[in-house]
Amino acid sequence: MTTEEGLIALLISVIAWLTVLLLYREFTEADRKIDAILDRATFDQQRELLGVLWLYTNWRYITRNLTTPQRELWADAIDEWHLSMGEENKIERWWRE
């Protein structure tokens, strides 16, 4: 192999590695976007589940069995759920009384 052929082979291998690295970066970026979409879908599903639980259960009974931080988180989620439904209702936070 001549020096010229060796340089061409080296150049081809460098280009191949750069291509692999660029494709890897694009795939990881796509993975991050997919993960973000799935995280958002999971969040929306959880919010919907909490909203349904709020509608069809005894709010005071369930929240009585939670800690205050858990109550606040659930109440915040229900308030968000109301806003997503186009309502401006605020949930009763009886534990603050």
N, C-alpha and C positions, 0 to 999 in steps of 0.2 A: 504494500500500500504506500502510495506516495504521500508526501506532506500535504499536498493539496487535497487528496482523497480523505486523509485523516481529518483535516479541518472541516471538510464538508460533512463527514460522518459526525463529528463533534457538534457542528452547527445543527444538524438534523436532530440529534439526541437532545440538545438544549431546547430546541423548538418543541419537541414532543413533550418534554417535562413541563415547559411553560404552559402548553395546551392543557395538560393534565391538571396542573395547579389552577388554571383559570376555570376549567370545568368543575373542579372540586369546589372552588369558591362559589360558583354559581349554584351548584347543587346545595351547598350548605346554606346559602342565602334563601333558596327556595324552601328548604326544610324549615328555616326560621319563620318564613312567612306562613307555611302550613301550620306550624306549631302555634303561631299567634292566632290563626283562624280557629283552630281546634280549641285553644284556651278560651277564646271569646265565646264559642259555641257552648262549651262546658259551663261558662259563667252564666250565659243566658238560660241554659237549661236548669241550672241550680236556682236562679232567681225565679223562674216559672214554677219550679217545684215548691219553693217556699211560699210563693203567692197562692198556689192551690191549697197547700196545707193551712195557710191563714184563712182562706175562704171556708174550708170544710171542717175545721176543728175548733175546739174551744180555746181561744187565744190565751185567756188567763190561766187555764189549766196547764197548757204546754209551757208557757213562759214561767210559771211558778217553779217548774222543775229545771230551769236553766240558771246559770250564774248571771250576774248583772251585765258583764261584758258580752256574754252570749245573747242576752235579751236585746241589748243595744244593737248588736250586729244584725240580728234578725229583723228588728224594727227598721233599721236603715235599709235593709234589702227589700222589705215590704213597701217602704216609702218609694224606693226606686222603681219597684214593680208597678205601683200606682202611676208614677210619672210615665213609665213606658206605655201604659194603657191609656194615657191622655187624661188621667184624673189627677186632682191636686189634693187628695185626701192625705191626712197625716194620721199615722197609726197611734192608737192609745198606748201611752207608756205609763201604765198604772204603777209601776215600781218606783217612779219618781215622786209620787204623791207623799 
